[in-house]
Amino acid sequence: MRAVRAHRLAEAYLVRVLGYGWHEAHETADRLGEVADETLVARMEAHAGYPQRCPHGEPIPRADGTIDVPKDVPLDTLAAGSTGKISRVRVRDSERLQYLELKGVLPGKAYRVESRAPFEGPMRLALPTGECVLGQELTRVIWVEVDESS
């Protein structure tokens, strides 16, 4: 849990403080997390503003090893009409992350599933930045919190 905490805080620090893109922080955070002692981890946490989640939306364990587990599901499991907010993006490939950012598919953003093609076809989402269509490869790695009313 310590390694996960160091890695996710390093990602948050790199993005929030040093200006890295969310698509380029993972590999550097891997290396930084391997050598970070508790003092460095605590300082990264403070300078990043005590983030609760990494830039990809994964929860950051607390110093005592506890972690909040999100109540989220993969986007590809939802039907048309579902609404909520994007919780996590569970892919680290730079090209996919850049594409999702361009489309406005980011943790914390609201969504509505406008339509879904049958037989594992693409989904059309309404986002604050507009609409986008995503194939199953991407909808499987986007995890969302669903509004209870939808």
DSSP file (Angstrom, degrees, kcal/mol; ACC not computed):
  #  RESIDUE AA STRUCTURE BP1 BP2  ACC     N-H-->O    O-->H-N    N-H-->O    O-->H-N    TCO  KAPPA ALPHA  PHI   PSI    X-CA   Y-CA   Z-CA
    1    1 A M     >        0   0    0      0, 0.0     4,-2.5     0, 0.0     5,-0.2   0.000 360.0 360.0 360.0 -31.8    0.0    0.0    0.0
    2    2 A R  H  >  +     0   0    0      2,-0.2     4,-2.6     1,-0.2     5,-0.2   0.905 360.0  48.7 -62.9 -41.4    3.0    2.3    0.7
    3    3 A A  H  > S+     0   0    0      2,-0.2     4,-2.4     1,-0.2    -1,-0.2   0.890 111.3  49.4 -66.5 -39.4    4.2    1.8   -2.9
    4    4 A V  H  > S+     0   0    0      2,-0.2     4,-2.6     1,-0.2     5,-0.3   0.920 111.9  49.2 -64.5 -43.8    0.7    2.6   -4.3
    5    5 A R  H  X S+     0   0    0     -4,-2.5     4,-2.5     1,-0.2     5,-0.3   0.938 112.0  47.7 -60.2 -48.5    0.5    5.7   -2.2
    6    6 A A  H  X S+     0   0    0     -4,-2.6     4,-2.2     1,-0.2    -2,-0.2   0.917 113.9  47.6 -60.9 -43.9    4.0    6.9   -3.3
    7    7 A H  H  X S+     0   0    0     -4,-2.4     4,-2.3     2,-0.2    -2,-0.2   0.947 114.3  44.2 -64.0 -49.5    3.2    6.3   -6.9
    8    8 A R  H  X S+     0   0    0     -4,-2.6     4,-2.2     1,-0.2    -1,-0.2   0.864 114.7  48.8 -68.5 -35.3   -0.2    8.0   -7.0
    9    9 A L  H  X S+     0   0    0     -4,-2.5     4,-2.8    -5,-0.3    -1,-0.2   0.877 109.4  53.6 -69.3 -36.0    1.0   11.0   -4.9
   10   10 A A  H  X S+     0   0    0     -4,-2.2     4,-2.8    -5,-0.3    -2,-0.2   0.914 108.9  49.3 -62.9 -41.5    4.0   11.3   -7.3
   11   11 A E  H  X S+     0   0    0     -4,-2.3     4,-2.3     2,-0.2     5,-0.2   0.944 112.6  47.3 -60.5 -47.3    1.5   11.4  -10.3
   12   12 A A  H  X S+     0   0    0     -4,-2.2     4,-3.1     1,-0.2     5,-0.4   0.911 113.5  48.3 -61.3 -42.6   -0.5   14.0   -8.5
   13   13 A Y  H  X>S+     0   0    0     -4,-2.8     4,-2.3     1,-0.2     5,-1.6   0.932 110.9  50.2 -62.9 -46.8    2.6   16.1   -7.7
   14   14 A L  H  <5S+     0   0    0     -4,-2.8     6,-2.7     3,-0.2    -1,-0.2   0.898 119.6  36.8 -60.0 -41.4    3.9   15.8  -11.2
   15   15 A V  H  X5S+     0   0    0     -4,-2.3     4,-0.5     4,-0.2    -2,-0.2   0.943 124.7  36.8 -78.2 -49.4    0.6   17.0  -12.7
   16   16 A R  H  <5S+     0   0    0     -4,-3.1    -3,-0.2    -5,-0.2    -2,-0.2   0.861 132.3  21.8 -74.7 -36.6   -0.5   19.6  -10.1
   17   17 A V  T  <5S+     0   0    0     -4,-2.3    -3,-0.2    -5,-0.4    -2,-0.1   0.861 129.9  36.0-101.6 -44.5    2.8   21.1   -9.2
   18   18 A L  T  4<S-     0   0    0     -5,-1.6    -3,-0.2    -4,-0.1    -4,-0.1   0.493 101.2-119.0 -96.1  -3.0    5.3   20.5  -12.0
   19   19 A G     <  +     0   0    0     -4,-0.5    -4,-0.2    -6,-0.3    -3,-0.1   0.669  53.7 157.0  80.3  16.4    2.8   20.8  -14.9
   20   20 A Y        -     0   0    0     -6,-2.7    -1,-0.2    -7,-0.1     2,-0.2  -0.387  45.2-112.9 -66.5 152.9    3.1   17.3  -16.4
   21   21 A G    >>  -     0   0    0      1,-0.1     3,-1.7    -2,-0.0     4,-0.8  -0.556  23.4-116.6 -79.1 154.9    0.2   16.1  -18.5
   22   22 A W  T 34 S+     0   0    0      1,-0.3     4,-0.4    -2,-0.2     3,-0.2   0.757 116.1  60.1 -64.1 -21.0   -1.8   13.2  -17.1
   23   23 A H  T 34 S+     0   0    0      1,-0.2    -1,-0.3     2,-0.1    74,-0.1   0.588 110.6  38.3 -81.5 -11.2   -0.7   11.2  -20.1
   24   24 A E  T <> S+     0   0    0     -3,-1.7     4,-0.6     2,-0.1    -2,-0.2   0.423  95.6  78.9-119.0   0.4    3.0   11.6  -19.3
   25   25 A A  H  X S+     0   0    0     -4,-0.8     4,-2.7    -3,-0.2     5,-0.2   0.765  74.5  75.7 -82.3 -25.6    3.1   11.3  -15.5
   26   26 A H  H  > S+     0   0    0     -4,-0.4     4,-2.1     1,-0.2    -1,-0.1   0.915  96.9  42.1 -59.6 -52.1    2.9    7.5  -15.0
   27   27 A E  H  > S+     0   0    0      1,-0.2     4,-1.7     2,-0.2    -1,-0.2   0.906 117.1  47.2 -65.4 -41.4    6.4    6.4  -16.0
   28   28 A T  H  X S+     0   0    0     -4,-0.6     4,-2.7     1,-0.2    -1,-0.2   0.901 111.2  52.2 -65.7 -39.6    8.1    9.2  -14.1
   29   29 A A  H  X S+     0   0    0     -4,-2.7     4,-3.1     2,-0.2    -2,-0.2   0.859 104.0  58.3 -64.4 -34.8    5.9    8.5  -11.1
   30   30 A D  H  X S+     0   0    0     -4,-2.1     4,-1.2    -5,-0.2    -1,-0.2   0.952 112.1  39.6 -56.8 -49.4    7.0    4.8  -11.3
   31   31 A R  H  X S+     0   0    0     -4,-1.7     4,-0.9     2,-0.2    -2,-0.2   0.914 118.2  47.2 -68.8 -43.1   10.6    5.8  -11.0
   32   32 A L  H >X S+     0   0    0     -4,-2.7     4,-1.3     1,-0.2     3,-0.7   0.903 109.0  54.6 -65.9 -41.6   10.0    8.5   -8.4
   33   33 A G  H 3< S+     0   0    0     -4,-3.1    -1,-0.2     1,-0.2    -2,-0.2   0.807 101.8  59.6 -62.8 -29.9    7.8    6.3   -6.3
   34   34 A E  H 3< S+     0   0    0     -4,-1.2    -1,-0.2    -5,-0.2    -2,-0.2   0.821 115.8  31.6 -68.0 -31.3   10.5    3.6   -6.1
   35   35 A V  H << S+     0   0    0     -4,-0.9     2,-0.3    -3,-0.7    -1,-0.2   0.516  90.8 114.0-105.7  -7.1   13.0    5.9   -4.4
   36   36 A A     <  -     0   0    0     -4,-1.3     2,-0.1    -5,-0.1   -30,-0.1  -0.491  49.8-156.9 -73.5 127.4   10.7    8.2   -2.4
   37   37 A D     >  -     0   0    0     -2,-0.3     4,-2.5     1,-0.1     5,-0.2  -0.406  38.9 -91.1 -89.7 177.1   11.0    7.9    1.4
   38   38 A E  H  > S+     0   0    0      1,-0.2     4,-2.4     2,-0.2     5,-0.2   0.832 125.6  54.8 -61.1 -34.0    8.1    8.9    3.7
   39   39 A T  H  > S+     0   0    0      2,-0.2     4,-2.2     1,-0.2    -1,-0.2   0.940 110.2  45.1 -65.3 -46.8    9.4   12.4    4.0
   40   40 A L  H  > S+     0   0    0      2,-0.2     4,-2.6     1,-0.2     5,-0.2   0.918 113.1  51.1 -63.5 -42.9    9.4   13.0    0.3
   41   41 A V  H  X S+     0   0    0     -4,-2.5     4,-2.4     1,-0.2    -2,-0.2   0.925 110.6  48.7 -60.5 -45.0    6.0   11.4   -0.1
   42   42 A A  H  X S+     0   0    0     -4,-2.4     4,-2.2     1,-0.2    -1,-0.2   0.882 112.4  48.5 -63.1 -38.8    4.6   13.6    2.7
   43   43 A R  H  X S+     0   0    0     -4,-2.2     4,-2.7     2,-0.2     5,-0.2   0.891 110.6  50.1 -70.7 -38.7    6.1   16.7    1.1
   44   44 A M  H  X S+     0   0    0     -4,-2.6     4,-1.9     2,-0.2    -2,-0.2   0.917 110.7  51.2 -62.4 -41.7    4.7   15.8   -2.4
   45   45 A E  H  <>S+     0   0    0     -4,-2.4     5,-3.0    -5,-0.2     4,-0.3   0.933 112.5  45.2 -60.7 -47.0    1.3   15.3   -0.8
   46   46 A A  H ><5S+     0   0    0     -4,-2.2     3,-1.4     1,-0.2    -2,-0.2   0.932 114.1  47.7 -63.6 -47.2    1.4   18.7    0.9
   47   47 A H  H 3<5S+     0   0    0     -4,-2.7    -1,-0.2     1,-0.3    -2,-0.2   0.791 109.7  53.9 -67.6 -26.9    2.6   20.6   -2.2
   48   48 A A  T 3<5S-     0   0    0     -4,-1.9    -1,-0.3    -5,-0.2    -2,-0.2   0.484 123.2-104.8 -85.0  -2.3    0.0   18.9   -4.4
   49   49 A G  T < 5 -     0   0    0     -3,-1.4    -3,-0.2    -4,-0.3    -2,-0.1   0.777  60.0 -70.7  87.7  28.4   -2.7   20.1   -2.0
   50   50 A Y      < -     0   0    0     -5,-3.0    -1,-0.1    -6,-0.2    -4,-0.1   0.948  68.3-156.1  54.3  57.4   -3.5   16.8   -0.2
   51   51 A P        -     0   0    0      0, 0.0    -1,-0.1     0, 0.0     3,-0.1  -0.298  18.8-156.2 -65.6 147.6   -5.2   15.1   -3.2
   52   52 A Q  S    S+     0   0    0      1,-0.2     8,-2.8     7,-0.1     2,-0.3   0.666  79.4  28.7 -91.8 -22.7   -7.6   12.3   -2.6
   53   53 A R  B    S-A   59   0A   0      6,-0.3    -1,-0.2   -45,-0.0     5,-0.1  -0.959  81.0-113.4-138.7 154.3   -7.1   10.8   -6.1
   54   54 A C    >   -     0   0    0      4,-2.7     3,-2.2    -2,-0.3   -45,-0.1  -0.263  49.7 -90.9 -74.9 172.5   -4.4   10.6   -8.7
   55   55 A P  T 3  S+     0   0    0      0, 0.0   -33,-0.1     0, 0.0    -1,-0.1   0.751 129.5  55.2 -59.6 -23.1   -4.9   12.4  -12.0
   56   56 A H  T 3  S-     0   0    0      2,-0.1    33,-2.8    50,-0.1    35,-0.1   0.465 122.6-105.9 -88.9  -1.9   -6.4    9.3  -13.5
   57   57 A G  S <  S+     0   0    0     -3,-2.2    33,-0.1     1,-0.3     3,-0.1   0.408  70.9 143.5  96.0  -1.3   -9.0    9.2  -10.6
   58   58 A E        -     0   0    0     31,-0.2    -4,-2.7     1,-0.1    -1,-0.3  -0.521  57.0-107.6 -72.3 137.2   -7.5    6.3   -8.6
   59   59 A P  B     -A   53   0A   0      0, 0.0    -6,-0.3     0, 0.0    -1,-0.1  -0.359  27.2-131.9 -65.7 143.6   -7.9    6.8   -4.8
   60   60 A I        -     0   0    0     -8,-2.8     8,-0.3   -52,-0.1   -55,-0.1  -0.850  21.3-123.2 -97.6 123.7   -4.7    7.6   -3.0
   61   61 A P        -     0   0    0      0, 0.0     6,-0.2     0, 0.0     2,-0.1  -0.318  27.5-117.4 -61.6 147.7   -4.1    5.5    0.2
   62   62 A R    >   -     0   0    0      4,-3.1     3,-2.1     1,-0.1   -57,-0.1  -0.334  31.2 -98.9 -77.8 168.3   -3.7    7.5    3.4
   63   63 A A  T 3  S+     0   0    0      1,-0.3    -1,-0.1     2,-0.1   -58,-0.0   0.789 124.4  58.7 -59.7 -28.4   -0.5    7.4    5.4
   64   64 A D  T 3  S-     0   0    0      2,-0.1    -1,-0.3     1,-0.0     3,-0.1   0.449 120.8-107.6 -82.9   1.7   -2.0    4.8    7.7
   65   65 A G  S <  S+     0   0    0     -3,-2.1     2,-0.1     1,-0.3    -2,-0.1   0.368  77.2 129.6  91.6  -4.7   -2.7    2.5    4.8
   66   66 A T        -     0   0    0     -5,-0.1    -4,-3.1   -65,-0.0     2,-0.3  -0.483  35.6-169.2 -81.1 156.3   -6.4    2.9    4.6
   67   67 A I        -     0   0    0     -6,-0.2     2,-0.5    -2,-0.1    -7,-0.0  -0.999  23.8-124.3-146.9 142.7   -8.1    3.7    1.3
   68   68 A D        -     0   0    0     -2,-0.3    -2,-0.0    -8,-0.3     0, 0.0  -0.780  25.9-145.9 -85.9 125.0  -11.5    4.8    0.1
   69   69 A V        -     0   0    0     -2,-0.5    -2,-0.0     1,-0.0    -1,-0.0  -0.830  18.6-127.3 -94.3 118.9  -12.9    2.4   -2.5
   70   70 A P        -     0   0    0      0, 0.0     2,-1.1     0, 0.0    17,-0.0  -0.275   7.6-131.0 -64.1 149.2  -15.0    4.2   -5.1
   71   71 A K        +     0   0    0      2,-0.0    75,-0.4    75,-0.0     2,-0.3  -0.715  62.3 130.7 -97.2  80.0  -18.5    2.9   -5.8
   72   72 A D        -     0   0    0     -2,-1.1    73,-0.2    73,-0.2    14,-0.0  -0.849  41.2-156.2-133.3 166.2  -18.1    2.9   -9.5
   73   73 A V  E     -B  144   0B   0     71,-2.4    71,-3.1    -2,-0.3    14,-0.2  -0.931  37.5 -84.6-138.1 158.5  -18.6    0.6  -12.5
   74   74 A P  E >   -B  143   0B   0      0, 0.0     3,-1.8     0, 0.0    69,-0.3  -0.441  35.7-128.9 -64.9 139.6  -17.2    0.3  -16.0
   75   75 A L  G >  S+     0   0    0     67,-3.4     3,-1.9    64,-0.6    65,-0.2   0.834 103.9  68.5 -57.0 -35.1  -18.9    2.6  -18.5
   76   76 A D  G 3  S+     0   0    0     63,-1.5    -1,-0.3    66,-0.3    64,-0.1   0.562  90.7  63.1 -67.7  -5.7  -19.5   -0.3  -20.9
   77   77 A T  G <  S+     0   0    0     -3,-1.8    -1,-0.3    62,-0.2     2,-0.2   0.471  86.9  96.8 -92.8  -2.6  -22.0   -1.9  -18.4
   78   78 A L    <   -     0   0    0     -3,-1.9     2,-0.2    -4,-0.2     3,-0.1  -0.523  63.8-135.7 -95.2 155.4  -24.4    1.0  -18.6
   79   79 A A    >   -     0   0    0     -2,-0.2     3,-1.7     1,-0.1    34,-0.2  -0.581  42.3 -76.3 -97.6 164.4  -27.6    1.5  -20.7
   80   80 A A  T 3  S+     0   0    0      1,-0.2    34,-0.2    -2,-0.2    -1,-0.1  -0.323 117.8  37.7 -57.2 141.6  -28.7    4.6  -22.5
   81   81 A G  T 3  S+     0   0    0     32,-3.6    -1,-0.2     1,-0.4    33,-0.1   0.170  81.0 135.1  98.7 -16.3  -30.0    7.3  -20.2
   82   82 A S    <   -     0   0    0     -3,-1.7    31,-2.8    31,-0.1    -1,-0.4  -0.381  31.5-175.4 -66.3 142.4  -27.5    6.6  -17.4
   83   83 A T  E     +C  112   0B   0     64,-0.3    64,-3.2    29,-0.2     2,-0.3  -0.905  24.2  99.6-134.6 163.7  -26.0    9.7  -15.8
   84   84 A G  E     -CD 111 146B   0     27,-1.6    27,-2.0    -2,-0.3     2,-0.3  -0.979  64.0 -59.0 161.0-145.4  -23.3   10.5  -13.2
   85   85 A K  E     -CD 110 145B   0     60,-2.0    60,-2.9    -2,-0.3     2,-0.3  -0.976  45.1-103.7-135.2 151.8  -19.7   11.5  -13.1
   86   86 A I  E     + D   0 144B   0     23,-3.2    22,-3.6    -2,-0.3    58,-0.3  -0.569  36.5 178.7 -72.4 129.6  -16.5    9.9  -14.5
   87   87 A S  E     -     0   0B   0     56,-2.5     2,-0.3     1,-0.3    57,-0.2   0.878  56.4  -1.7 -99.1 -54.8  -14.6    8.4  -11.6
   88   88 A R  E     - D   0 143B   0     55,-1.8    55,-2.9    19,-0.1     2,-0.5  -0.971  45.7-147.2-142.5 152.5  -11.5    6.8  -13.0
   89   89 A V  E     - D   0 142B   0    -33,-2.8     2,-0.9    -2,-0.3    53,-0.2  -0.967  18.6-163.0-119.6 111.0   -9.7    6.2  -16.3
   90   90 A R        +     0   0    0     51,-3.6     2,-0.3    -2,-0.5    52,-0.1  -0.378  56.3  85.9-100.6  55.4   -7.9    2.9  -16.0
   91   91 A V        -     0   0    0     -2,-0.9    -2,-0.1   -35,-0.1    47,-0.0  -0.981  48.5-168.5-145.6 146.9   -5.4    3.1  -18.8
   92   92 A R        +     0   0    0     -2,-0.3     2,-0.3   -68,-0.0   -65,-0.1   0.373  44.4 127.3-119.3   2.2   -2.0    4.6  -18.9
   93   93 A D     >  -     0   0    0      1,-0.1     4,-2.4     2,-0.1     5,-0.2  -0.460  57.1-140.3 -63.4 124.6   -1.3    4.6  -22.6
   94   94 A S  H  > S+     0   0    0     -2,-0.3     4,-2.5     1,-0.2     5,-0.2   0.876  97.2  50.5 -57.6 -44.5   -0.3    8.1  -23.6
   95   95 A E  H  > S+     0   0    0      1,-0.2     4,-2.1     2,-0.2    -1,-0.2   0.910 112.2  46.6 -64.7 -41.9   -2.2    8.2  -26.9
   96   96 A R  H  > S+     0   0    0      2,-0.2     4,-2.6     1,-0.2    -1,-0.2   0.913 112.9  49.7 -66.8 -41.4   -5.4    7.0  -25.4
   97   97 A L  H  X S+     0   0    0     -4,-2.4     4,-2.4     2,-0.2    -2,-0.2   0.907 110.9  49.6 -63.9 -41.4   -5.1    9.5  -22.5
   98   98 A Q  H  X S+     0   0    0     -4,-2.5     4,-2.3    -5,-0.2    -1,-0.2   0.905 111.8  49.4 -63.4 -40.7   -4.5   12.4  -24.8
   99   99 A Y  H  X S+     0   0    0     -4,-2.1     4,-1.8     2,-0.2    -2,-0.2   0.939 111.5  47.8 -63.2 -47.6   -7.5   11.3  -26.9
  100  100 A L  H  X>S+     0   0    0     -4,-2.6     5,-2.8     1,-0.2     4,-0.6   0.894 111.6  50.7 -62.3 -39.8   -9.8   11.1  -23.9
  101  101 A E  H ><5S+     0   0    0     -4,-2.4     3,-1.1     1,-0.2    -1,-0.2   0.922 108.0  53.0 -62.8 -43.4   -8.5   14.5  -22.6
  102  102 A L  H 3<5S+     0   0    0     -4,-2.3    -1,-0.2     1,-0.3    -2,-0.2   0.857 111.2  46.8 -58.5 -36.7   -9.2   16.0  -26.1
  103  103 A K  H 3<5S-     0   0    0     -4,-1.8    -1,-0.3    -5,-0.1    -2,-0.2   0.528 118.3-112.3 -84.5  -6.8  -12.8   14.7  -25.9
  104  104 A G  T <<5 +     0   0    0     -3,-1.1     2,-1.3    -4,-0.6    -3,-0.2   0.650  67.3 145.5  85.3  15.7  -13.3   15.9  -22.4
  105  105 A V      < +     0   0    0     -5,-2.8    -1,-0.2    -6,-0.2    -2,-0.1  -0.715  26.8 141.6 -89.7  91.2  -13.5   12.4  -20.8
  106  106 A L    >   -     0   0    0     -2,-1.3     3,-2.0     4,-0.1   -20,-0.3  -0.952  59.1 -87.4-134.8 147.8  -11.8   13.2  -17.5
  107  107 A P  T 3  S+     0   0    0      0, 0.0   -20,-0.2     0, 0.0     3,-0.1  -0.268 113.6  26.5 -53.9 138.4  -12.3   12.2  -13.9
  108  108 A G  T 3  S+     0   0    0    -22,-3.6     2,-0.2     1,-0.3   -21,-0.1   0.224  92.2 123.9  93.0 -14.2  -14.8   14.4  -12.1
  109  109 A K    <   -     0   0    0     -3,-2.0   -23,-3.2   -23,-0.1    -1,-0.3  -0.567  62.5-117.7 -84.3 143.8  -16.7   15.3  -15.3
  110  110 A A  E     -C   85   0B   0    -25,-0.3     2,-0.3    -2,-0.2   -25,-0.3  -0.405  35.2-175.8 -72.9 153.5  -20.4   14.7  -15.6
  111  111 A Y  E     -C   84   0B   0    -27,-2.0   -27,-1.6    16,-0.2     2,-0.3  -0.967  19.4-163.0-144.6 161.0  -21.7   12.4  -18.3
  112  112 A R  E     -CE  83 126B   0     14,-1.3    14,-2.8    -2,-0.3     2,-0.9  -0.955  25.1-130.7-142.4 129.7  -24.9   11.1  -19.8
  113  113 A V  E     - E   0 125B   0    -31,-2.8   -32,-3.6    -2,-0.3    12,-0.2  -0.723  27.7-180.0 -79.4 108.8  -25.1    7.9  -22.0
  114  114 A E  E     -     0   0B   0     10,-2.5     2,-0.3    -2,-0.9    -1,-0.2   0.897  61.2 -15.4 -79.2 -42.8  -27.1    9.2  -24.9
  115  115 A S  E     - E   0 124B   0      9,-1.5     9,-2.7   -35,-0.1     2,-0.4  -0.989  52.1-154.0-158.2 162.8  -27.1    6.0  -26.9
  116  116 A R  E     - E   0 123B   0     -2,-0.3     7,-0.2     7,-0.2   -36,-0.1  -0.968  19.5-133.3-145.2 124.4  -25.5    2.6  -27.2
  117  117 A A     >  -     0   0    0      5,-2.7     4,-1.0    -2,-0.4     3,-0.2  -0.474  34.5-106.8 -74.5 148.8  -25.2    0.5  -30.3
  118  118 A P  T  4 S+     0   0    0      0, 0.0     3,-0.3     0, 0.0    -1,-0.1  -0.173  94.0  37.6 -70.3 168.0  -26.1   -3.2  -29.9
  119  119 A F  T  4 S-     0   0    0      1,-0.2    -2,-0.1     2,-0.1     0, 0.0   0.904 138.5 -51.3  58.6  48.2  -23.7   -6.1  -29.8
  120  120 A E  T  4 S+     0   0    0     -3,-0.2    16,-0.4     1,-0.1    -1,-0.2   0.800  97.6 157.1  62.0  31.9  -20.9   -4.2  -28.0
  121  121 A G     <  -     0   0    0     -4,-1.0    -1,-0.1    -3,-0.3    -2,-0.1  -0.083  46.6 -63.6 -76.7-177.7  -21.1   -1.3  -30.3
  122  122 A P        -     0   0    0      0, 0.0    -5,-2.7     0, 0.0     2,-0.4  -0.186  44.2-133.7 -69.4 160.7  -20.0    2.3  -29.6
  123  123 A M  E     -EF 116 134B   0     11,-2.8    11,-2.6    -7,-0.2     2,-0.6  -0.895   5.6-144.1-112.7 143.8  -21.5    4.6  -27.0
  124  124 A R  E     -EF 115 133B   0     -9,-2.7   -10,-2.5    -2,-0.4    -9,-1.5  -0.952  23.5-168.0-108.3 122.6  -22.5    8.2  -27.5
  125  125 A L  E     -EF 113 132B   0      7,-3.2     7,-2.1    -2,-0.6     2,-0.5  -0.849  18.7-143.6-112.0 143.7  -21.8   10.3  -24.5
  126  126 A A  E     +EF 112 131B   0    -14,-2.8   -14,-1.3    -2,-0.4     5,-0.2  -0.937  30.7 172.9-100.6 128.0  -22.9   13.8  -23.6
  127  127 A L  E >   - F   0 130B   0      3,-2.6     3,-1.8    -2,-0.5   -16,-0.2  -0.813  49.7 -98.6-127.3 165.8  -20.2   15.6  -21.6
  128  128 A P  T 3  S+     0   0    0      0, 0.0     3,-0.1     0, 0.0   -24,-0.1   0.802 126.1  49.5 -56.4 -27.3  -19.8   19.3  -20.5
  129  129 A T  T 3  S-     0   0    0      1,-0.3     2,-0.3   -26,-0.2   -25,-0.1   0.486 126.6 -87.0 -90.7  -3.4  -17.5   19.8  -23.5
  130  130 A G  E <   -F  127   0B   0     -3,-1.8    -3,-2.6   -26,-0.1    -1,-0.3  -0.872  62.6 -38.3 130.7-165.3  -20.0   18.3  -26.0
  131  131 A E  E     +F  126   0B   0     -2,-0.3     2,-0.3    -5,-0.2    -5,-0.2  -0.666  49.1 178.4 -97.5 153.0  -20.8   14.9  -27.3
  132  132 A C  E     -F  125   0B   0     -7,-2.1    -7,-3.2    -2,-0.3     2,-0.5  -0.987  21.8-136.9-147.8 155.9  -18.3   12.1  -28.2
  133  133 A V  E     -F  124   0B   0     -2,-0.3     2,-0.4    -9,-0.2    -9,-0.2  -0.957  23.2-172.4-114.7 129.3  -18.6    8.5  -29.4
  134  134 A L  E     -F  123   0B   0    -11,-2.6   -11,-2.8    -2,-0.5     2,-0.1  -0.961  15.5-133.9-125.7 139.7  -16.4    5.9  -27.8
  135  135 A G    >>  -     0   0    0     -2,-0.4     4,-2.2   -13,-0.2     3,-0.8  -0.307  37.1 -95.4 -81.9 172.4  -15.8    2.3  -28.8
  136  136 A Q  H 3> S+     0   0    0    -16,-0.4     4,-1.9     1,-0.2     5,-0.2   0.828 118.5  66.2 -61.1 -34.6  -15.8   -0.6  -26.4
  137  137 A E  H 34 S+     0   0    0      1,-0.2     4,-0.4     2,-0.2    -1,-0.2   0.894 112.7  33.5 -54.9 -40.2  -12.0   -0.6  -25.9
  138  138 A L  H X> S+     0   0    0     -3,-0.8     3,-0.9     2,-0.2     4,-0.7   0.852 112.3  58.7 -85.5 -36.4  -12.3    2.8  -24.2
  139  139 A T  H 3< S+     0   0    0     -4,-2.2   -63,-1.5     1,-0.3   -64,-0.6   0.766 101.1  59.4 -67.2 -21.5  -15.6    2.3  -22.5
  140  140 A R  T 3< S+     0   0    0     -4,-1.9    -1,-0.3    -5,-0.2    -2,-0.2   0.789 108.1  43.8 -72.5 -27.3  -14.2   -0.7  -20.7
  141  141 A V  T <4 S+     0   0    0     -3,-0.9   -51,-3.6    -4,-0.4     2,-0.6   0.459  94.9  86.9-100.3  -2.1  -11.4    1.4  -19.1
  142  142 A I  E  <  - D   0  89B   0     -4,-0.7   -67,-3.4   -53,-0.2     2,-0.4  -0.888  63.1-164.1 -99.0 119.3  -13.6    4.4  -18.1
  143  143 A W  E     -BD  74  88B   0    -55,-2.9   -56,-2.5    -2,-0.6   -55,-1.8  -0.849   9.3-170.2-106.2 140.9  -15.2    3.8  -14.7
  144  144 A V  E     -BD  73  86B   0    -71,-3.1   -71,-2.4    -2,-0.4     2,-0.5  -0.915  26.9-128.9-133.1 152.9  -18.1    6.0  -13.6
  145  145 A E  E     - D   0  85B   0    -60,-2.9   -60,-2.0    -2,-0.3     2,-0.4  -0.909  35.2-140.7 -96.5 127.9  -20.2    6.7  -10.5
  146  146 A V  E     - D   0  84B   0     -2,-0.5   -62,-0.3   -75,-0.4     2,-0.2  -0.745  12.6-117.7 -97.1 133.5  -23.9    6.4  -11.5
  147  147 A D    >   -     0   0    0    -64,-3.2     3,-1.3    -2,-0.4   -64,-0.3  -0.478  21.3-133.6 -62.7 135.1  -26.6    8.8  -10.3
  148  148 A E  T 3  S+     0   0    0      1,-0.3    -1,-0.1    -2,-0.2   -64,-0.0   0.808 103.5  57.0 -61.2 -29.9  -29.0    6.8   -8.3
  149  149 A S  T 3         0   0    0      1,-0.2    -1,-0.3   -66,-0.0    -2,-0.1   0.594 360.0 360.0 -80.5 -10.8  -31.9    8.4  -10.1
  150  150 A S    <         0   0    0     -3,-1.3    -1,-0.2   -67,-0.2    -2,-0.2   0.480 360.0 360.0 -93.4 360.0  -30.8    7.4  -13.6
